[in-house]
Every structure is written in structure tokens, then in C-alpha cells.
Amino acid sequence: PVVAVMVRRFAAVDPDDTLEAIADYAQQSFQRDFPVVVGGRVVGLLSREDLRAGLIEHGPTGRVFQVMRREFATIGPDEPAERGFALLSEGAPIVPVIAYGQLAGMLTPEHLAEFVWVRGQRRDQLPKGYEVRTRA
């Protein structure tokens, strides 16, 4: 399920944050794409490409709400991780995980790739005749 592969620690931004503040944070962290949140509810997404374009068009004092994506897919924590893979492969920079109407986590391409890699490494280390089974 999605809950097994979602990122739980991340920064969310406010629609009124300046693009410069977000760019500064992004340079000091590993996070490049952000959920835009008001009162625990996701109202948009800000990708690194949106941020770059916004800085060019609006300058450092531009605001997140001016460049955020307002249409985006979401997923529930109990849904199959494969659906999250599909959403990311269709071009979503991140996929917010929503539980009871609130932001509970995020799916990111980087985190999913790492999950798949780690899982593959563990399978390679199993003795012959053993297999990894997941709960359905």
C-alpha cells in the first residue's frame, strides 16, 4: 500500500510564501517539490520547474499562489502503491497522500526509486528457495 512507500517528513509551503524563500529553502534541503497547504488541506503543488519559471516571470517577491499547480492527483494511504507509480509516471512531480481530508504524506519519484532499489537489494540477499511476499 501507499502508506509503506510514502514520505512522512517534508516541508509544505503556504500560498502566500515568496518564491525567494522557497528557493532558499530548496537550496538548503533535498526537497525540490512542495505541497501547498492551508489548514492541513492541499490546495496546490509547487514543482521545481514551477518555481524556476515563477522566479523568471515574477521575480523573488512573487508568491507561491501565482505559480502553483491547482490541478493535481491525490492518493489514499491504503491504495495500491502501483497506482502511485502510475500517477508519477504520467508526469506528476509529487503525489499528495490524503487521509481523512488532510495531508498525510507524499509520493516522490526519488523516494519510490529508492524503495524499489532497497527492496531489490534485500531480495538479492535471500538464500535460494526463499521469496519475499507482501501482504495483500
DAPEBEL-V595811 format. One record per pair of residues at least 4 apart in sequence whose C-alpha atoms are under 7 Angstrom apart, sorted by the first residue. I is the first residue (numbers start at 1). J is the second residue. Records with the same first field share a line. If there is no record, write none. Layout:
I = J, J
This chain:
1 = 77, 78, 79, 80, 81
2 = 6, 77, 78, 79, 80, 81
3 = 77, 78
5 = 112, 115
6 = 105, 106, 107
7 = 105, 106, 107
8 = 105, 106
11 = 34
12 = 34, 35, 36, 37
13 = 17, 34, 35, 36, 37
14 = 36, 37, 38
15 = 36, 63, 64, 65
16 = 63, 64, 65
17 = 21, 63, 64
18 = 22, 60, 61, 62, 63, 64
19 = 23, 51, 55, 60, 61, 62, 63, 64
20 = 24, 60, 61
21 = 25
22 = 26
23 = 27
24 = 28
25 = 29
26 = 30, 31, 32
32 = 47, 48
33 = 46, 47, 48, 93, 94
34 = 45, 46, 47
35 = 42, 44, 45, 46
36 = 42, 43, 44, 45, 46
37 = 41, 42, 43
38 = 42, 43
40 = 102, 103
41 = 101, 102, 103
42 = 103
43 = 70
44 = 68, 69, 70
45 = 68, 69, 70
46 = 50, 51, 68, 69
47 = 51, 93
48 = 52
49 = 53
50 = 54, 67, 68
51 = 55
52 = 56
53 = 57
54 = 58, 59, 67
55 = 59, 60, 62
58 = 62
64 = 68
73 = 95
74 = 95, 96, 97, 98
75 = 79, 95, 96, 97, 98
76 = 97, 98, 99
77 = 97, 98, 99
81 = 85
82 = 86
83 = 87
84 = 88, 107
85 = 89
86 = 90
87 = 91, 92
88 = 92, 93, 94, 109
93 = 108
94 = 106, 107, 108
95 = 106, 107, 108
96 = 103, 105, 106, 107
97 = 103, 104, 105, 106
98 = 102, 103, 104
99 = 103, 104
108 = 112
109 = 113
110 = 114
111 = 115
112 = 116
113 = 117
114 = 118
115 = 119
116 = 120
117 = 121
118 = 122
119 = 123
120 = 124
121 = 125
122 = 126
123 = 132
126 = 130
